[in-house]
Amino acid sequence: MKTLFRGLFFGIVPLGFLALLGGCESTGEPLAPFVEADHAQYLTTGTGVITGQASAPSEEGMVRPKAGVTVLLMPDTPHFVDWLQRETNGGGWPPPIDEEAQKYVRATVSGTAGWFSFHHLPNGRYIVFVRLTWQNSAAQYSGADNSPTVAFVEITRGETENVVLQPAAP
């Protein structure tokens, strides 16, 4: 089981999500440069698999699967890490991901029990990212949370890695 992180960093992406990645007005400095050589291996086909489950606390404090959420898979490279840091740490929209880099982002939608998977992955280091909306009405916190939740995964020897994407309580 892989460790997840909340608010630290961060198929092919649906067209609507590409607009979100590349079409937002940004603030601040440009992203770390996109270097094609850092990403070339991620377009090849491999035997690695990343599976997992997205879940979040319910209003009753129980952990519940999150069905129907978009889960992203990106190479763990400076361009994507920079975008993810800015996206998860607030401060306005991050600069858009370079148009050439968008072809390296994969997306899937979690099933009814929150399960998701990415197949045919080449060896490499990956970022699994989801933004989960949940309710928590505990005395110290009330209202909705839109939590960026991230796991970092390394595929070697074509194995299957499992991740749990669940935001930490505030």
N, CA, C and O of each residue as an XYZ file, in Angstrom:
680
protein
N       0.849     -1.174      0.000
C       0.000      0.000      0.000
C       0.893      1.236      0.000
O       1.854      1.301      0.767
N       0.595      2.200     -0.837
C       1.397      3.413     -0.947
C       0.847      4.494     -0.035
O      -0.346      4.526      0.268
N       1.731      5.373      0.394
C       1.342      6.485      1.244
C       0.766      7.608      0.390
O       1.233      7.842     -0.725
N      -0.228      8.293      0.898
C      -0.791      9.413      0.176
C      -0.419     10.711      0.878
O      -0.048     10.716      2.052
N      -0.521     11.774      0.163
C      -0.200     13.090      0.700
C      -1.319     14.043      0.335
O      -1.880     13.955     -0.757
N      -1.646     14.949      1.233
C      -2.680     15.934      0.966
C      -2.028     17.306      0.928
O      -1.326     17.699      1.860
N      -2.266     18.031     -0.162
C      -1.830     19.402     -0.252
C      -0.344     19.589     -0.430
O       0.168     20.671     -0.141
N       0.381     18.569     -0.900
C       1.809     18.748     -1.111
C       2.099     19.045     -2.566
O       2.387     20.193     -2.908
N       2.036     18.085     -3.404
C       2.348     18.214     -4.812
C       1.175     17.679     -5.637
O       0.035     17.620     -5.175
N       1.435     17.366     -6.639
C       0.417     16.511     -7.375
C       0.733     15.064     -7.479
O      -0.041     14.303     -8.060
N      -5.781      5.556    -20.239
C      -6.483      6.470    -20.989
C      -5.846      7.806    -21.274
O      -4.728      7.806    -20.757
N      -6.041      8.674    -21.741
C      -5.675     10.012    -22.170
C      -6.734     10.943    -21.597
O      -7.891     10.558    -21.432
N      -6.340     12.134    -21.307
C      -7.211     13.089    -20.637
C      -8.381     13.484    -21.532
O      -8.180     13.743    -22.719
N      -9.599     13.537    -20.992
C     -10.744     14.002    -21.771
C     -10.516     15.448    -22.218
O      -9.841     16.218    -21.535
N     -11.083     15.805    -23.362
C     -10.868     17.143    -23.915
C     -11.261     18.250    -22.946
O     -10.578     19.271    -22.873
N     -12.334     18.070    -22.212
C     -12.754     19.098    -21.253
C     -11.719     19.329    -20.175
O     -11.527     20.459    -19.726
N     -11.044     18.261    -19.751
C     -10.034     18.443    -18.721
C      -8.778     19.077    -19.284
O      -8.089     19.812    -18.577
N      -8.461     18.804    -20.559
C      -7.314     19.459    -21.186
C      -7.508     20.966    -21.189
O      -6.551     21.718    -21.010
N      -8.727     21.405    -21.389
C      -8.987     22.842    -21.344
C      -8.677     23.380    -19.953
O      -8.140     24.479    -19.819
N      -9.010     22.619    -18.925
C      -8.706     23.045    -17.557
C      -7.199     23.096    -17.328
O      -6.699     24.039    -16.715
N      -6.470     22.089    -17.815
C      -5.023     22.061    -17.620
C      -4.319     23.173    -18.383
O      -3.363     23.761    -17.875
N      -4.770     23.465    -19.574
C      -4.022     24.379    -20.427
C      -4.674     25.710    -20.670
O      -4.026     26.606    -21.210
N      -5.921     25.889    -20.301
C      -6.615     27.098    -20.693
C      -6.875     28.091    -19.591
O      -7.563     29.084    -19.825
N      -6.363     27.872    -18.411
C      -6.625     28.773    -17.302
C      -5.638     29.929    -17.321
O      -4.479     29.778    -17.709
N      -6.120     31.068    -16.899
C      -5.213     32.194    -16.771
C      -4.362     31.972    -15.536
O      -4.877     31.646    -14.466
N      -3.067     32.147    -15.687
C      -2.173     31.846    -14.584
C      -1.656     33.112    -13.938
O      -1.752     34.210    -14.485
N      -1.109     32.920    -12.766
C      -0.432     33.997    -12.068
C       0.972     33.534    -11.759
O       1.193     32.342    -11.546
N       1.918     34.436    -11.730
C       3.266     34.073    -11.329
C       4.147     33.627    -12.474
O       3.867     33.878    -13.646
N       5.213     32.963    -12.099
C       6.253     32.534    -13.024
C       5.804     31.344    -13.863
O       4.913     30.597    -13.460
N       6.431     31.164    -15.048
C       6.123     29.975    -15.861
C       6.549     28.699    -15.134
O       7.356     28.726    -14.205
N       5.986     27.596    -15.584
C       6.348     26.297    -15.018
C       7.784     25.932    -15.374
O       8.390     26.510    -16.276
N       8.304     24.961    -14.643
C       9.594     24.387    -15.009
C       9.499     23.968    -16.474
O       8.452     23.487    -16.906
N      10.552     24.139    -17.231
C      10.480     23.828    -18.665
C      10.099     22.376    -18.913
O      10.472     21.476    -18.161
N       9.345     22.174    -19.991
C       9.018     20.825    -20.428
C      10.170     20.325    -21.286
O      10.521     20.948    -22.288
N      10.758     19.196    -20.892
C      11.883     18.606    -21.625
C      11.415     17.255    -22.160
O      11.192     16.317    -21.395
N      11.270     17.169    -23.474
C      10.749     15.958    -24.111
C      11.522     14.710    -23.703
O      10.921     13.658    -23.485
N      12.836     14.810    -23.597
C      13.662     13.646    -23.256
C      13.312     13.077    -21.880
O      13.461     11.875    -21.662
N      12.851     13.915    -20.947
C      12.462     13.449    -19.611
C      11.182     12.626    -19.640
O      10.889     11.901    -18.690
N      10.412     12.736    -20.730
C       9.081     12.150    -20.786
C       8.930     11.022    -21.803
O       7.952     10.277    -21.741
N       9.861     10.876    -22.729
C       9.705      9.952    -23.855
C       9.328      8.541    -23.419
O       8.494      7.908    -24.067
N       9.916      8.034    -22.346
C       9.624      6.657    -21.906
C       8.158      6.464    -21.535
O       7.660      5.339    -21.583
N       7.446      7.549    -21.161
C       6.074      7.415    -20.688
C       5.050      7.231    -21.801
O       3.876      6.983    -21.522
N       5.474      7.348    -23.057
C       4.571      7.080    -24.181
C       4.674      5.645    -24.667
O       3.901      5.228    -25.529
N       5.615      4.885    -24.130
C       5.755      3.493    -24.535
C       4.757      2.629    -23.768
O       4.190      3.066    -22.767
N       4.549      1.419    -24.237
C       3.648      0.469    -23.579
C       4.473     -0.452    -22.692
O       5.532     -0.938    -23.089
N       3.976     -0.678    -21.500
C       4.643     -1.574    -20.567
C       3.650     -2.545    -19.971
O       2.521     -2.674    -20.444
N       4.085     -3.227    -18.924
C       3.219     -4.208    -18.256
C       2.840     -3.779    -16.845
O       2.213     -4.545    -16.115
N       3.211     -2.568    -16.455
C       2.881     -2.074    -15.125
C       1.418     -1.671    -15.004
O       0.772     -1.303    -15.984
N       0.914     -1.750    -13.778
C      -0.473     -1.392    -13.486
C      -0.493     -0.603    -12.181
O       0.193     -0.954    -11.221
N      -1.275      0.451    -12.158
C      -1.565      1.163    -10.906
C      -3.055      1.060    -10.690
O      -3.845      1.480    -11.535
N      -3.442      0.497     -9.551
C      -4.844      0.400     -9.164
C      -5.017      1.141     -7.853
O      -4.047      1.396     -7.140
N      -6.239      1.480     -7.545
C      -6.470      2.139     -6.270
C      -7.931      2.429     -6.029
O      -8.812      2.074     -6.812
N      -8.148      3.092     -4.903
C      -9.496      3.468     -4.508
C      -9.472      4.895     -3.990
O      -8.624      5.263     -3.178
N     -10.414      5.687     -4.471
C     -10.600      7.051     -3.987
C     -11.723      7.029     -2.955
O     -12.803      6.496     -3.210
N     -11.461      7.605     -1.801
C     -12.483      7.657     -0.755
C     -12.289      8.924      0.058
O     -11.223      9.539      0.037
N     -13.329      9.299      0.769
C     -13.289     10.525      1.572
C     -14.233     10.375      2.756
O     -15.166      9.573      2.712
N     -13.992     11.148      3.820
C     -14.885     11.089      4.973
C     -16.294     11.576      4.618
O     -16.463     12.513      3.837
N     -17.282     10.933      5.196
C     -18.667     11.376      5.017
C     -19.011     12.335      6.146
O     -18.217     12.543      7.064
N     -20.182     12.904      6.069
C     -20.634     13.834      7.103
C     -20.697     13.151      8.470
O     -20.536     13.802      9.502
N     -20.930     11.844      8.471
C     -20.996     11.091      9.721
C     -19.619     10.716     10.250
O     -19.499     10.126     11.324
N     -18.574     11.062      9.490
C     -17.226     10.721      9.911
C     -16.744      9.370      9.410
O     -15.628      8.956      9.724
N     -17.570      8.678      8.637
C     -17.188      7.389      8.059
C     -16.440      7.636      6.753
O     -16.699      8.622      6.062
N     -15.524      6.755      6.420
C     -14.827      6.846      5.133
C     -15.691      6.143      4.100
O     -16.067      4.985      4.277
N     -16.006      6.853      3.013
C     -16.869      6.328      1.961
C     -16.152      6.376      0.615
O     -15.420      7.328      0.346
N     -16.347      5.364     -0.236
C     -15.773      5.404     -1.582
C     -16.329      6.595     -2.357
O     -17.476      7.000     -2.166
N     -15.490      7.149     -3.238
C     -15.906      8.269     -4.083
C     -15.998      7.784     -5.523
O     -14.981      7.600     -6.191
N     -17.209      7.579     -5.990
C     -17.442      7.156     -7.369
C     -17.515      8.382     -8.277
O     -17.912      9.467     -7.852
N     -17.128      8.187     -9.521
C     -17.298      9.231    -10.519
C     -16.329     10.391    -10.444
O     -16.618     11.458    -10.985
N     -15.180     10.222     -9.787
C     -14.198     11.306     -9.740
C     -13.089     11.033    -10.753
O     -12.715      9.884    -10.985
N     -12.572     12.094    -11.348
C     -11.493     11.962    -12.321
C     -10.165     11.815    -11.599
O      -9.794     12.659    -10.783
N      -9.460     10.748    -11.902
C      -8.144     10.467    -11.333
C      -7.127     10.672    -12.451
O      -7.281     10.133    -13.547
N      -6.088     11.454    -12.167
C      -5.059     11.742    -13.153
C      -3.781     10.982    -12.846
O      -3.450     10.747    -11.684
N      -3.069     10.601    -13.893
C      -1.770      9.965    -13.784
C      -0.797     10.762    -14.643
O      -1.025     10.963    -15.836
N       0.290     11.214    -14.021
C       1.289     12.032    -14.707
C       2.673     11.494    -14.395
O       2.881     10.898    -13.338
N       3.626     11.697    -15.303
C       5.005     11.345    -14.972
C       5.504     12.227    -13.819
O       5.158     13.405    -13.736
N       6.297     11.658    -12.957
C       6.894     12.412    -11.844
C       8.164     13.087    -12.376
O       9.282     12.622    -12.152
N       7.950     14.194    -13.085
C       9.039     14.971    -13.687
C       8.918     16.416    -13.218
O       7.853     16.808    -12.741
N       9.969     17.221    -13.335
C       9.929     18.597    -12.825
C       8.766     19.432    -13.353
O       8.200     20.225    -12.602
N       8.392     19.276    -14.633
C       7.295     20.065    -15.194
C       5.981     19.785    -14.462
O       5.268     20.712    -14.078
N       5.668     18.502    -14.273
C       4.410     18.145    -13.621
C       4.450     18.391    -12.118
O       3.443     18.799    -11.541
N       5.570     18.158    -11.481
C       5.685     18.431    -10.036
C       5.504     19.918     -9.769
O       4.835     20.291     -8.805
N       6.086     20.773    -10.601
C       5.934     22.217    -10.440
C       4.465     22.613    -10.585
O       3.945     23.381     -9.776
N       3.790     22.086    -11.623
C       2.367     22.392    -11.801
C       1.566     21.929    -10.590
O       0.704     22.655    -10.095
N       1.850     20.730    -10.120
C       1.107     20.156     -9.010
C       1.316     20.938     -7.719
O       0.364     21.179     -6.976
N       2.549     21.334     -7.451
C       2.819     22.140     -6.251
C       1.986     23.414     -6.269
O       1.386     23.780     -5.258
N       1.948     24.077     -7.392
C       1.191     25.327     -7.491
C      -0.305     25.079     -7.412
O      -1.032     25.872     -6.812
N      -0.777     23.988     -8.008
C      -2.203     23.662     -7.995
C      -2.684     23.326     -6.593
O      -3.774     23.736     -6.196
N      -1.889     22.592     -5.847
C      -2.332     22.130     -4.532
C      -2.041     23.112     -3.414
O      -2.656     23.025     -2.351
N      -1.129     24.037     -3.620
C      -0.787     24.985     -2.559
C      -1.530     26.307     -2.665
O      -1.233     27.239     -1.918
N      -2.487     26.407     -3.576
C      -3.298     27.623     -3.684
C      -2.544     28.755     -4.347
O      -1.544     28.538     -5.032
N      -3.036     29.968     -4.136
C      -2.391     31.134     -4.709
C      -2.797     31.396     -6.140
O      -2.010     31.965     -6.897
N      -3.986     31.006     -6.541
C      -4.440     31.242     -7.900
C      -4.154     30.053     -8.799
O      -3.556     29.063     -8.377
N      -4.588     30.167    -10.039
C      -4.382     29.090    -10.999
C      -2.907     28.947    -11.298
O      -2.197     29.946    -11.410
N      -2.434     27.715    -11.428
C      -1.038     27.519    -11.851
C      -0.924     27.844    -13.334
O      -1.931     27.868    -14.042
N       0.286     28.094    -13.810
C       0.452     28.282    -15.257
C      -0.013     27.017    -15.979
O       0.026     25.930    -15.404
N      -0.450     27.147    -17.222
C      -0.905     25.956    -17.947
C       0.235     24.980    -18.204
O       1.391     25.370    -18.366
N      -0.124     23.706    -18.236
C       0.844     22.684    -18.607
C       1.163     22.877    -20.079
O       0.267     23.115    -20.890
N       2.426     22.776    -20.417
C       2.869     22.921    -21.798
C       2.030     22.030    -22.706
O       1.730     20.889    -22.351
N       1.652     22.539    -23.867
C       0.803     21.791    -24.796
C       1.405     20.435    -25.160
O       0.684     19.443    -25.263
N       2.716     20.390    -25.353
C       3.380     19.127    -25.658
C       3.317     18.147    -24.483
O       3.308     16.934    -24.697
N       3.273     18.644    -23.262
C       3.262     17.787    -22.076
C       1.897     17.147    -21.843
O       1.813     16.108    -21.189
N       0.839     17.741    -22.360
C      -0.506     17.235    -22.089
C      -0.716     15.808    -22.576
O      -1.549     15.091    -22.023
N       0.014     15.382    -23.590
C      -0.173     14.019    -24.095
C       0.361     12.964    -23.132
O       0.126     11.772    -23.332
N       1.075     13.384    -22.090
C       1.614     12.453    -21.100
C       0.704     12.297    -19.883
O       1.006     11.517    -18.980
N      -0.399     13.030    -19.852
C      -1.355     12.943    -18.739
C      -2.440     11.949    -19.121
O      -3.065     12.066    -20.175
N      -2.654     10.976    -18.255
C      -3.732     10.000    -18.457
C      -4.810     10.277    -17.421
O      -4.534     10.814    -16.348
N      -6.034      9.907    -17.752
C      -7.140     10.113    -16.818
C      -8.085      8.932    -16.882
O      -8.230      8.276    -17.913
N      -8.720      8.681    -15.756
C      -9.778      7.685    -15.687
C     -10.789      8.187    -14.668
O     -10.494      9.094    -13.890
N     -11.961      7.610    -14.670
C     -13.015      7.974    -13.718
C     -13.233      6.791    -12.788
O     -13.359      5.653    -13.240
N     -13.277      7.062    -11.493
C     -13.460      5.980    -10.517
C     -14.841      5.353    -10.660
O     -15.826      6.025    -10.966
N     -14.883      4.039    -10.428
C     -16.136      3.289    -10.526
C     -17.013      3.461     -9.295
O     -16.730      4.294     -8.435
N     -18.061      2.682     -9.216
C     -19.060      2.837     -8.160
C     -18.499      2.682     -6.760
O     -19.012      3.306     -5.831
N     -17.472      1.880     -6.574
C     -16.872      1.715     -5.243
C     -15.587      2.538     -5.105
O     -14.787      2.302     -4.200
N     -15.395      3.507     -6.009
C     -14.228      4.369     -5.933
C     -12.974      3.782     -6.550
O     -11.917      4.413     -6.510
N     -13.068      2.569     -7.130
C     -11.893      1.906     -7.692
C     -11.516      2.500     -9.037
O     -12.381      2.911     -9.811
N     -10.223      2.543     -9.306
C      -9.711      3.018    -10.587
C      -8.465      2.210    -10.928
O      -7.883      1.558    -10.062
N      -8.057      2.257    -12.205
C      -6.823      1.580    -12.605
C      -6.259      2.201    -13.873
O      -6.982      2.758    -14.698
N      -4.947      2.086    -13.997
C      -4.200      2.476    -15.196
C      -3.361      1.261    -15.594
O      -2.615      0.723    -14.777
N      -3.486      0.831    -16.848
C      -2.826     -0.384    -17.325
C      -1.788     -0.066    -18.398
O      -1.754      1.034    -18.951
N      -0.949     -1.052    -18.674
C       0.051     -0.988    -19.757
C       1.046      0.146    -19.540
O       1.429      0.838    -20.483
N       1.460      0.328    -18.285
C       2.391      1.409    -17.956
C       3.838      0.948    -18.083
O       4.186     -0.154    -17.659
N       4.677      1.797    -18.669
C       6.108      1.484    -18.672
C       6.691      1.743    -17.285
O       6.095      2.455    -16.477
N       7.847      1.168    -17.018
C       8.530      1.444    -15.753
C       8.771      2.945    -15.635
O       9.035      3.624    -16.626
N       8.676      3.447    -14.412
C       8.915      4.871    -14.182
C       8.255      5.332    -12.899
O       7.588      4.563    -12.207
N       8.457      6.611    -12.596
C       7.863      7.221    -11.406
C       6.655      8.044    -11.830
O       6.711      8.798    -12.802
N       5.555      7.887    -11.082
C       4.279      8.503    -11.441
C       3.689      9.297    -10.277
O       3.987      9.055     -9.107
N       2.845     10.249    -10.648
C       2.031     11.018     -9.712
C       0.582     10.629     -9.983
O       0.124     10.700    -11.123
N      -0.143     10.219     -8.942
C      -1.574      9.937     -9.039
C      -2.274     11.058     -8.284
O      -1.987     11.297     -7.111
N      -3.195     11.747     -8.958
C      -3.807     12.954     -8.396
C      -5.320     12.908     -8.542
O      -5.841     12.519     -9.587
N      -6.013     13.306     -7.493
C      -7.470     13.459     -7.549
C      -7.851     14.617     -6.637
O      -7.180     14.875     -5.637
N      -8.910     15.302     -6.978
C      -9.465     16.358     -6.128
C     -10.803     15.833     -5.611
O     -11.740     15.626     -6.382
N     -10.879     15.618     -4.288
C     -12.060     15.021     -3.668
C     -12.862     16.069     -2.911
O     -12.311     16.842     -2.127
N     -14.159     16.089     -3.150
C     -15.061     16.960     -2.405
C     -15.745     16.106     -1.350
O     -16.225     15.010     -1.642
N     -15.787     16.610     -0.128
C     -16.391     15.864      0.956
C     -16.921     16.818      2.008
O     -16.592     18.004      2.011
N     -17.734     16.297      2.888
C     -18.348     17.075      3.964
C     -17.811     16.597      5.301
O     -17.619     15.399      5.512
N     -17.572     17.537      6.201
C     -17.170     17.199      7.558
C     -17.805     18.220      8.482
O     -17.474     19.405      8.431
N     -18.705     17.769      9.315
C     -19.391     18.694     10.209
C     -18.920     18.539     11.649
O     -19.659     18.863     12.579
N     -17.707     18.050     11.843
C     -17.149     17.940     13.196
C     -17.055     19.326     13.819
O     -17.012     20.332     13.110
N     -17.023     19.373     15.123
C     -17.043     20.654     15.838
C     -15.921     21.595     15.409
O     -16.136     22.804     15.326
N     -14.736     21.069     15.137
C     -13.608     21.931     14.797
C     -13.614     22.356     13.333
O     -12.843     23.237     12.952
N     -14.463     21.753     12.503
C     -14.464     22.061     11.078
C     -15.846     21.803     10.525
O     -16.461     20.785     10.845
N     -16.337     22.691      9.713
C     -17.658     22.515      9.136
C     -17.643     22.991      7.694
O     -17.042     24.017      7.375
N     -18.303     22.245      6.828
C     -18.419     22.663      5.445
C     -17.785     21.682      4.487
O     -17.336     20.603      4.875
N     -17.756     22.078      3.219
C     -17.210     21.215      2.173
C     -15.720     21.449      2.032
O     -15.229     22.555      2.255
N     -15.013     20.411      1.663
C     -13.590     20.505      1.386
C     -13.381     19.988     -0.028
O     -14.003     19.010     -0.443
N     -12.506     20.650     -0.756
C     -12.169     20.246     -2.115
C     -10.693     19.896     -2.086
O      -9.852     20.694     -2.502
N     -10.380     18.723     -1.602
C      -9.024     18.355     -1.232
C      -8.226     17.742     -2.366
O      -8.612     16.711     -2.916
N      -7.099     18.381     -2.724
C      -6.186     17.716     -3.649
C      -5.493     16.577     -2.902
O      -4.934     16.785     -1.825
N      -5.530     15.394     -3.468
C      -4.975     14.216     -2.816
C      -4.045     13.529     -3.808
O      -4.401     13.316     -4.966
N      -2.847     13.185     -3.337
C      -1.785     12.749     -4.231
C      -1.083     11.512     -3.681
O      -0.920     11.363     -2.470
N      -0.676     10.638     -4.576
C       0.216      9.527     -4.233
C       1.336      9.502     -5.264
O       1.116      9.782     -6.442
N       2.532      9.165     -4.812
C       3.687      9.008     -5.686
C       3.982      7.513     -5.777
O       4.094      6.832     -4.757
N       4.108      7.012     -6.997
C       4.240      5.574     -7.219
C       5.399      5.327     -8.186
O       5.584      6.065     -9.154
N       6.168      4.285     -7.910
C       7.204      3.867     -8.843
C       6.894      2.465     -9.336
O       6.668      1.545     -8.550
N       6.889      2.321    -10.660
C       6.684      1.016    -11.298
C       8.045      0.507    -11.758
O       8.745      1.177    -12.518
N       8.409     -0.674    -11.294
C       9.625     -1.347    -11.763
C       9.250     -2.785    -12.066
O       8.360     -3.342    -11.423
N       9.897     -3.375    -13.011
C       9.665     -4.778    -13.377
C       8.211     -5.073    -13.734
O       7.775     -6.218    -13.615
N       7.458     -4.072    -14.165
C       6.101     -4.307    -14.632
C       5.113     -4.760    -13.594
O       4.109     -5.381    -13.942
N       5.356     -4.472    -12.320
C       4.452     -4.951    -11.276
C       3.173     -4.109    -11.187
O       3.007     -3.115    -11.894
N       2.281     -4.543    -10.296
C       1.049     -3.816    -10.000
C       1.234     -3.131     -8.651
O       1.627     -3.766     -7.672
N       0.952     -1.850     -8.609
C       1.004     -1.078     -7.367
C      -0.398     -0.605     -7.026
O      -1.170     -0.218     -7.905
N      -0.716     -0.640     -5.742
C      -2.026     -0.218     -5.268
C      -1.880      1.044     -4.425
O      -0.967      1.145     -3.606
N      -2.783      2.011     -4.627
C      -2.766      3.247     -3.853
C      -4.146      3.500     -3.260
O      -5.162      3.073     -3.809
N      -4.164      4.187     -2.151
C      -5.409      4.634     -1.547
C      -5.372      6.151     -1.548
O      -4.473      6.754     -0.961
N      -6.341      6.771     -2.202
C      -6.432      8.228     -2.252
C      -7.528      8.680     -1.305
O      -8.716      8.551     -1.600
N      -7.119      9.205     -0.177
C      -8.062      9.651      0.841
C      -7.486     10.895      1.504
O      -6.373     10.855      2.028
N      -8.230     12.004      1.490
C      -7.703     13.222      2.108
C      -7.567     13.073      3.618
O      -8.344     12.374      4.268
N      -6.571     13.743      4.147
C      -6.394     13.789      5.603
C      -7.423     14.756      6.174
O      -7.803     15.723      5.514
N      -7.861     14.507      7.363
C      -8.786     15.427      8.026
C      -8.056     16.747      8.281
O      -6.859     16.754      8.567
N      -8.789     17.870      8.175
C      -8.142     19.169      8.403
C      -7.657     19.326      9.823
O      -7.093     20.363     10.171
